[in-house]
Amino acid sequence: MRAFPAGRDEPVTQYISTRGGMSPLGFCDILLGGLAPDGGLVVPERYPSIDAATLQAWRDLDYPTLAFELLRRFADDIPHADLRRLAAASYRAEVFGSPEVTPLRQLDHGLYLLGLSHGPTLAFKDIAMQLLGQLFEYVLERRQQFLNILGATSGDTGSSAEHAMLGKERVRVFMLSPDIGMSPFQRAQMYALQAPNVFNVAVRGVFDDCQDLVKAVSEDAQFKARYRIGAVNSINWARIAAQVVYYFKAWLALGAKPGQPVSFAVPTGNFGNVCAGHVARQMGLPIHRLIVATNENDVLHQFFRTGVYRPRLGHQVQRTSSPSMDISKASNFERLVFDLVGRDPQRLSALWRELGQRGEIDLGASGEVAAVETFGFVSGSSSHADRLRVIRQARGDWGLLLDPHTADGIKVALEERQPGEQVICLETALPAKFEATIREALGETPPRPPGYADLESRPQRYDLLEADVDALKAYIAGRAG
């Protein structure tokens, strides 16, 4: 495929598969595809390096300019002028409520909250998805191509993707979601959309079933090519690259001294958000620790404690009051394991074969889990009672309404933070999306932003499917653009 001239002297960033079966490609060539052809995840051959002097020079940059500076190191086959324009179009004050885009708020001594939920669908997924919509339109227009996006959501990715792709003439969106488990607000955000290029599919099962279907379709190379299947889930590298930006922005907004390490607490489901933090750390951002917060579906917490990664079966996944984290198989975990095993695709492939055969892998037995500490990962878990308690605490101590996922993150941050450690907690969504839990915690209904008052009463449009890949393929084939 034709690449776009970069107009720069630095080495061009090439992308490979975690499983070693893909020839190196440029950013525009991997943008539309999702999974690599061998079933692995796309990663850069090397992480760009940001030195301390460059980081200091960025202190006064606004969000779109900082996004451009970081993204040009990942998307260096897009001319600088075009990429700068795309970043500016993505991160507008009228879309995110303020020029800051991701405002930083101090909660307590050494404890901060990074506001990520002020976009059009009130969730952190908007930060990356607004950019993804711009990038897709840009590349598809220049290549005169069309794309059928296939995604899975546990609650927020779907609405963020659909709103980002509204009006994109060269894109159709097929979004899978579990038939139960999401909040009524989350369901309505997707199902009430009447856009002709959006198809919502409720799958009988849990999020992992939806994600498995997406991967199964993506691994069928013939079907994927015939129907031009792309991805917007965080298996898409562009999602991760976009999320890297707000880690840098948070560090800079804190006013940290040169080289001063800061920690981040991240509510975690599919491991994309905290994976972006890992990438930022590998690039040179002074991150001390990445504090992974899970809910009752604590597969990742168990891994960081024991070195054993053991995803649960669908019926074992608990439905909780932080439903966007009700995930057992974290797709982006493969990107971390790739780094844990020294970026050895043969070793990674062997581990994933073992995972398929035995249902678990043990990096503790091999000693490879030791790199977790080197990369700064720690973890904790949270329960429904914990969420209610932290929501009450935040209201009483800080005058702040939290959604239950952000409460998971703050609960673990408070438990894990060390004396003198500066911890930035990443916000997940606005509490309006989870009214039942807020009412249980506080006895009141959270306020809704303008335009959302009657959301659940609007007509909803979706189709119900079994968790069957052949049924899904037939559904896509009958509606693909």
C-alpha positions as CSV (number, residue, x, y, z in Angstrom):
1,M,0.0,0.0,0.0
2,R,1.1,3.6,-0.7
3,A,2.6,5.3,2.3
4,F,2.6,9.1,2.8
5,P,5.9,11.0,2.8
6,A,6.9,11.9,6.3
7,G,9.0,15.0,5.6
8,R,11.3,14.3,8.5
9,D,14.8,13.1,9.1
10,E,14.3,10.7,12.0
11,P,14.2,6.9,11.4
12,V,10.7,5.9,10.2
13,T,8.7,3.9,12.8
14,Q,7.8,0.5,11.6
15,Y,5.3,-1.9,13.1
16,I,5.5,-5.6,13.8
17,S,3.3,-8.4,15.3
18,T,3.8,-9.7,18.8
19,R,3.8,-13.1,17.3
20,G,6.4,-12.4,14.6
21,G,4.3,-13.3,11.5
22,M,4.0,-9.8,9.9
23,S,6.5,-7.9,7.8
24,P,7.2,-4.4,9.1
25,L,4.7,-1.9,8.0
26,G,4.1,1.9,8.5
27,F,1.5,3.5,10.7
28,C,-1.1,4.1,7.9
29,D,-0.8,0.5,6.8
30,I,-1.6,-0.8,10.2
31,L,-4.2,1.8,11.2
32,L,-7.2,0.2,9.6
33,G,-6.5,-3.4,10.3
34,G,-6.8,-4.2,14.0
35,L,-5.2,-7.6,14.7
36,A,-2.0,-8.5,12.8
37,P,-2.5,-11.2,10.1
38,D,-1.0,-13.9,12.4
39,G,-3.5,-13.1,15.2
40,G,-1.0,-11.1,17.2
41,L,-1.2,-7.4,18.2
42,V,0.6,-4.7,16.4
43,V,3.5,-2.9,18.2
44,P,6.2,-0.6,17.1
45,E,9.6,-2.2,16.4
46,R,11.0,0.3,19.0
47,Y,9.4,2.8,21.3
48,P,10.2,6.4,20.5
49,S,12.5,8.0,23.0
50,I,11.7,11.4,24.7
51,D,14.7,12.9,26.5
52,A,14.4,15.2,29.5
53,A,15.3,18.3,27.5
54,T,12.4,17.6,25.0
55,L,10.0,17.0,27.9
56,Q,10.9,20.3,29.5
57,A,10.4,22.1,26.2
58,W,6.8,20.8,26.1
59,R,5.7,22.4,29.4
60,D,3.7,25.1,27.9
61,L,2.2,23.2,24.9
62,D,-1.6,23.0,24.6
63,Y,-3.2,19.6,24.3
64,P,-3.5,19.5,20.4
65,T,0.2,20.6,20.0
66,L,1.4,18.1,22.6
67,A,-0.7,15.4,20.9
68,F,1.0,16.3,17.5
69,E,4.5,16.2,19.0
70,L,3.9,12.7,20.4
71,L,1.8,11.2,17.6
72,R,4.3,12.3,14.9
73,R,6.7,9.9,16.5
74,F,4.2,7.0,15.9
75,A,2.5,8.2,12.7
76,D,5.6,9.4,10.8
77,D,4.2,8.5,7.4
78,I,1.6,11.3,7.7
79,P,2.9,14.8,6.7
80,H,3.4,17.0,9.7
81,A,1.0,19.7,8.5
82,D,-1.7,17.1,8.1
83,L,-1.1,15.4,11.4
84,R,-1.1,18.8,13.2
85,R,-4.5,19.6,11.6
86,L,-6.0,16.2,12.6
87,A,-4.9,16.7,16.2
88,A,-6.3,20.2,16.3
89,A,-9.6,18.9,14.8
90,S,-9.8,16.1,17.4
91,Y,-9.0,18.1,20.6
92,R,-11.2,21.2,20.4
93,A,-12.5,23.0,23.5
94,E,-16.1,22.8,22.2
95,V,-15.8,18.9,22.1
96,F,-14.2,18.4,25.5
97,G,-15.6,21.4,27.4
98,S,-12.3,23.3,28.0
99,P,-9.0,24.0,26.3
100,E,-7.3,21.7,28.8
101,V,-9.1,18.6,27.4
102,T,-7.9,16.5,30.4
103,P,-8.0,18.8,33.5
104,L,-6.0,17.8,36.5
105,R,-7.5,18.3,40.0
106,Q,-5.9,17.8,43.4
107,L,-7.9,15.7,45.7
108,D,-5.6,15.4,48.7
109,H,-1.9,15.8,49.5
110,G,-0.1,13.8,46.8
111,L,-3.4,12.5,45.2
112,Y,-4.8,13.9,42.0
113,L,-7.6,13.1,39.5
114,L,-7.1,13.4,35.8
115,G,-10.4,14.3,34.1
116,L,-10.8,12.2,31.0
117,S,-14.6,12.1,30.8
118,H,-15.7,15.4,29.3
119,G,-16.0,14.3,25.7
120,P,-19.2,13.6,23.7
121,T,-20.0,10.3,25.4
122,L,-18.8,11.2,28.9
123,A,-16.1,8.5,29.1
124,F,-12.3,8.4,28.7
125,K,-12.6,6.4,25.5
126,D,-13.5,9.7,23.7
127,I,-9.9,11.0,24.0
128,A,-8.6,8.3,21.7
129,M,-11.7,7.8,19.6
130,Q,-12.1,11.4,18.5
131,L,-8.6,11.1,17.0
132,L,-9.3,7.7,15.5
133,G,-12.3,9.1,13.6
134,Q,-10.2,11.8,12.1
135,L,-7.4,9.4,11.2
136,F,-9.7,6.9,9.6
137,E,-11.4,9.5,7.4
138,Y,-8.0,10.9,6.4
139,V,-6.5,7.7,5.3
140,L,-9.6,6.3,3.7
141,E,-10.2,9.4,1.6
142,R,-6.6,9.4,0.3
143,R,-6.8,5.7,-0.5
144,Q,-10.3,5.9,-1.9
145,Q,-11.3,3.0,0.3
146,F,-14.2,2.1,2.5
147,L,-14.0,0.3,5.9
148,N,-16.4,-1.9,8.0
149,I,-15.4,-1.4,11.6
150,L,-16.0,-4.4,13.9
151,G,-15.7,-3.7,17.6
152,A,-16.7,-5.1,21.0
153,T,-17.7,-3.0,24.1
154,S,-18.3,-3.6,27.7
155,G,-20.0,-0.3,28.0
156,D,-18.1,2.8,26.8
157,T,-16.0,2.0,23.8
158,G,-19.1,1.4,21.7
159,S,-20.7,4.7,22.2
160,S,-17.4,6.6,21.9
161,A,-16.6,4.8,18.6
162,E,-20.1,5.3,17.2
163,H,-20.2,9.0,18.0
164,A,-16.6,9.5,16.5
165,M,-17.7,7.8,13.3
166,L,-21.0,9.6,12.8
167,G,-21.1,11.3,9.4
168,K,-18.0,9.4,8.2
169,E,-19.2,8.4,4.7
170,R,-16.5,5.8,4.2
171,V,-17.1,3.9,7.4
172,R,-19.7,1.5,8.8
173,V,-19.6,0.4,12.4
174,F,-20.7,-3.0,13.7
175,M,-20.5,-2.9,17.5
176,L,-21.0,-6.0,19.7
177,S,-22.1,-5.6,23.3
178,P,-23.2,-8.1,26.0
179,D,-27.0,-8.4,26.1
180,I,-27.0,-7.8,29.8
181,G,-24.5,-6.1,32.2
182,M,-24.3,-2.6,30.9
183,S,-26.1,0.3,32.6
184,P,-29.3,1.6,31.0
185,F,-27.5,4.8,30.2
186,Q,-24.6,3.0,28.4
187,R,-27.1,0.9,26.4
188,A,-29.1,3.9,25.3
189,Q,-26.0,5.9,24.3
190,M,-25.5,3.2,21.6
191,Y,-28.9,1.8,20.8
192,A,-30.6,5.2,20.5
193,L,-28.4,6.2,17.7
194,Q,-30.3,6.1,14.4
195,A,-27.3,6.7,12.1
196,P,-27.5,4.6,8.9
197,N,-23.8,3.6,9.2
198,V,-24.1,2.2,12.7
199,F,-25.2,-1.4,13.5
200,N,-25.5,-2.4,17.2
201,V,-25.5,-6.1,18.0
202,A,-26.4,-7.4,21.4
203,V,-24.7,-10.8,21.9
204,R,-26.1,-13.4,24.3
205,G,-23.1,-13.6,26.7
206,V,-20.5,-11.5,28.4
207,F,-17.9,-9.0,27.0
208,D,-15.3,-11.8,26.5
209,D,-17.7,-13.5,24.2
210,C,-18.0,-10.3,22.1
211,Q,-14.3,-9.9,22.1
212,D,-13.7,-13.5,21.0
213,L,-16.1,-13.0,18.1
214,V,-14.2,-9.9,17.0
215,K,-10.9,-11.8,17.1
216,A,-12.4,-14.8,15.3
217,V,-13.6,-12.7,12.4
218,S,-10.3,-10.8,12.3
219,E,-8.3,-14.0,12.1
220,D,-10.3,-15.1,9.0
221,A,-8.0,-13.3,6.5
222,Q,-10.2,-14.0,3.5
223,F,-13.4,-12.7,5.1
224,K,-11.5,-9.7,6.6
225,A,-10.1,-8.8,3.2
226,R,-13.3,-9.3,1.3
227,Y,-15.4,-7.1,3.6
228,R,-12.6,-4.7,4.6
229,I,-12.8,-5.3,8.3
230,G,-11.1,-2.8,10.7
231,A,-11.0,-2.3,14.4
232,V,-11.6,0.5,17.0
233,N,-11.0,-1.5,20.1
234,S,-7.8,-1.0,21.9
235,I,-6.3,-3.9,19.9
236,N,-5.9,-1.0,17.4
237,W,-2.5,0.5,18.1
238,A,-3.7,4.1,17.3
239,R,-5.9,3.9,20.3
240,I,-2.9,3.2,22.5
241,A,-0.8,5.9,20.9
242,A,-3.6,8.5,21.5
243,Q,-3.9,7.5,25.1
244,V,-0.1,7.9,25.7
245,V,-0.6,11.7,25.2
246,Y,-2.6,12.3,28.4
247,Y,0.0,10.6,30.6
248,F,2.5,13.1,29.3
249,K,0.0,15.9,29.7
250,A,-0.8,14.9,33.3
251,W,2.9,14.8,34.3
252,L,3.4,18.3,32.7
253,A,0.3,19.7,34.3
254,L,1.4,18.6,37.7
255,G,4.4,20.8,37.4
256,A,6.8,18.0,38.3
257,K,10.5,18.9,38.4
258,P,12.8,17.5,35.7
259,G,13.1,13.8,36.2
260,Q,10.6,13.7,39.1
261,P,8.7,10.4,39.0
262,V,4.9,10.3,39.3
263,S,2.7,7.3,39.7
264,F,-0.6,6.6,38.0
265,A,-3.6,4.6,39.3
266,V,-5.6,3.1,36.4
267,P,-9.0,1.3,36.6
268,T,-8.4,-1.7,34.3
269,G,-10.5,-4.0,32.2
270,N,-9.0,-4.7,28.7
271,F,-5.6,-3.3,29.8
272,G,-5.5,-0.7,27.0
273,N,-5.5,2.4,29.3
274,V,-2.7,1.2,31.6
275,C,-0.8,-0.3,28.6
276,A,-0.6,3.3,27.3
277,G,1.0,4.2,30.6
278,H,3.5,1.4,30.1
279,V,4.4,2.8,26.7
280,A,4.8,6.3,28.1
281,R,7.2,5.0,30.7
282,Q,9.2,3.1,28.1
283,M,9.4,6.3,26.1
284,G,11.0,8.1,29.0
285,L,8.2,9.7,30.9
286,P,9.3,9.6,34.6
287,I,6.7,7.2,35.9
288,H,7.5,5.5,39.2
289,R,4.6,3.0,39.4
290,L,1.6,2.0,37.4
291,I,-1.1,0.9,39.9
292,V,-3.5,-1.5,38.2
293,A,-7.0,-1.4,39.8
294,T,-9.4,-4.3,39.0
295,N,-12.9,-5.1,40.3
296,E,-14.1,-8.5,41.4
297,N,-12.9,-9.9,38.0
298,D,-9.4,-9.7,39.3
299,V,-7.5,-11.9,36.8
300,L,-4.9,-9.2,36.2
301,H,-4.5,-8.6,39.9
302,Q,-3.9,-12.3,40.4
303,F,-1.2,-12.2,37.7
304,F,0.7,-9.3,39.2
305,R,0.6,-11.1,42.6
306,T,1.5,-14.6,41.4
307,G,2.8,-14.5,37.8
308,V,-0.1,-16.8,36.8
309,Y,-2.5,-15.5,34.1
310,R,-5.6,-17.5,34.2
311,P,-8.6,-16.0,32.3
312,R,-12.0,-17.1,33.5
313,L,-14.7,-18.8,31.4
314,G,-17.7,-16.7,30.4
315,H,-20.0,-18.0,33.1
316,Q,-17.3,-17.3,35.7
317,V,-17.1,-13.5,34.9
318,Q,-19.0,-11.6,37.6
319,R,-21.4,-8.9,36.8
320,T,-20.5,-5.9,39.0
321,S,-21.4,-2.3,39.6
322,S,-18.3,-1.3,37.5
323,P,-19.4,-3.1,34.4
324,S,-16.9,-1.7,32.0
325,M,-14.3,-3.7,33.9
326,D,-16.2,-7.0,33.8
327,I,-13.6,-8.5,31.6
328,S,-11.5,-11.7,32.0
329,K,-9.4,-11.8,28.8
330,A,-7.6,-8.6,28.6
331,S,-6.5,-8.2,24.9
332,N,-3.8,-5.7,25.5
333,F,-2.1,-7.9,28.1
334,E,-0.4,-9.6,25.2
335,R,1.5,-6.3,24.5
336,L,2.9,-6.3,28.0
337,V,3.8,-10.0,27.9
338,F,5.7,-9.3,24.7
339,D,7.9,-6.8,26.6
340,L,8.1,-9.1,29.6
341,V,9.6,-11.9,27.5
342,G,12.2,-9.5,25.9
343,R,10.1,-8.9,22.8
344,D,10.7,-12.4,21.6
345,P,7.8,-13.4,19.3
346,Q,8.7,-17.1,19.4
347,R,8.4,-17.1,23.2
348,L,5.2,-15.1,23.1
349,S,3.6,-17.4,20.5
350,A,4.6,-20.4,22.6
351,L,3.0,-18.9,25.7
352,W,-0.3,-18.1,23.8
353,R,-0.4,-21.7,22.4
354,E,0.0,-22.9,26.0
355,L,-2.7,-20.5,27.1
356,G,-5.1,-21.9,24.5
357,Q,-4.3,-25.5,25.5
358,R,-4.1,-25.2,29.3
359,G,-6.2,-22.1,30.0
360,E,-3.3,-20.4,31.8
361,I,0.3,-19.4,31.7
362,D,2.8,-19.1,34.5
363,L,5.5,-16.5,34.1
364,G,6.4,-16.8,37.7
365,A,7.8,-20.3,37.1
366,S,10.0,-19.1,34.3
367,G,11.2,-16.0,36.2
368,E,10.0,-13.7,33.5
369,V,7.4,-12.1,35.8
370,A,10.4,-10.3,37.5
371,A,10.2,-7.7,34.8
372,V,6.9,-6.6,36.1
373,E,8.7,-4.9,39.0
374,T,11.2,-3.3,36.6
375,F,8.3,-1.9,34.6
376,G,6.7,-0.5,37.8
377,F,3.5,-2.5,38.0
378,V,1.6,-3.1,41.2
379,S,-2.1,-4.0,41.5
380,G,-5.1,-4.2,43.8
381,S,-8.8,-5.1,43.6
382,S,-12.1,-3.6,44.7
383,S,-15.5,-4.8,45.7
384,H,-19.0,-3.3,45.5
385,A,-18.8,-2.2,49.1
386,D,-15.4,-0.6,48.4
387,R,-16.9,1.4,45.5
388,L,-19.8,2.7,47.6
389,R,-17.5,3.7,50.4
390,V,-15.1,5.6,48.2
391,I,-18.0,7.3,46.4
392,R,-19.2,8.5,49.8
393,Q,-15.7,9.5,50.8
394,A,-15.1,11.5,47.7
395,R,-18.4,13.3,48.1
396,G,-17.7,14.1,51.8
397,D,-14.0,14.9,51.7
398,W,-13.5,16.4,48.2
399,G,-17.0,17.5,47.2
400,L,-16.6,15.3,44.1
401,L,-19.0,12.8,42.5
402,L,-17.2,9.7,41.2
403,D,-18.4,6.9,38.9
404,P,-17.8,3.4,40.2
405,H,-14.9,2.6,38.0
406,T,-13.0,5.7,39.1
407,A,-13.8,4.7,42.6
408,D,-12.1,1.4,42.0
409,G,-9.0,3.2,40.9
410,I,-8.9,5.6,43.9
411,K,-9.6,2.8,46.4
412,V,-6.5,0.9,45.1
413,A,-4.5,4.1,44.9
414,L,-5.2,4.9,48.5
415,E,-4.2,1.4,49.6
416,E,-1.0,1.2,47.5
417,R,0.5,4.6,47.6
418,Q,3.8,5.1,49.4
419,P,4.8,7.9,51.7
420,G,5.7,11.0,49.6
421,E,4.5,9.4,46.4
422,Q,2.6,11.6,44.0
423,V,-0.3,9.5,42.5
424,I,-2.5,10.6,39.6
425,C,-5.8,8.6,39.3
426,L,-7.3,8.3,35.9
427,E,-11.0,9.1,35.6
428,T,-13.1,6.6,33.7
429,A,-16.5,8.1,33.1
430,L,-19.0,10.6,34.6
431,P,-21.3,9.3,37.3
432,A,-24.4,10.1,35.3
433,K,-23.8,6.9,33.4
434,F,-24.2,4.8,36.5
435,E,-27.2,6.2,38.3
436,A,-28.2,3.1,40.3
437,T,-24.9,2.8,42.0
438,I,-24.7,6.5,42.8
439,R,-28.2,6.4,44.3
440,E,-27.2,3.4,46.4
441,A,-24.1,5.2,47.6
442,L,-25.5,8.7,48.2
443,G,-29.3,8.5,48.0
444,E,-29.4,10.9,45.2
445,T,-29.4,10.9,41.4
446,P,-26.3,12.4,39.7
447,P,-26.8,15.4,37.5
448,R,-26.8,14.8,33.7
449,P,-25.1,17.1,31.2
450,P,-27.4,19.0,28.8
451,G,-28.9,16.8,26.1
452,Y,-29.1,13.6,28.1
453,A,-32.3,14.1,30.1
454,D,-34.5,11.7,28.1
455,L,-31.8,9.4,26.8
456,E,-33.2,6.1,28.0
457,S,-36.7,6.9,26.7
458,R,-35.6,7.4,23.1
459,P,-36.3,4.7,20.5
460,Q,-33.6,2.1,20.5
461,R,-32.4,0.0,17.6
462,Y,-30.3,-3.1,17.9
463,D,-30.2,-6.8,16.8
464,L,-29.8,-9.8,19.1
465,L,-27.4,-12.6,18.1
466,E,-26.0,-15.7,19.7
467,A,-22.3,-15.9,20.3
468,D,-21.7,-17.6,17.0
469,V,-19.0,-16.5,14.5
470,D,-20.9,-17.8,11.5
471,A,-24.0,-15.9,12.4
472,L,-22.0,-12.7,12.9
473,K,-20.2,-13.1,9.5
474,A,-23.6,-13.5,7.8
475,Y,-24.9,-10.5,9.6
476,I,-21.9,-8.4,8.5
477,A,-22.0,-9.7,4.9
478,G,-25.6,-8.6,4.6
479,R,-25.0,-5.1,5.7
480,A,-21.3,-4.2,4.9
481,G,-20.7,-1.1,2.8
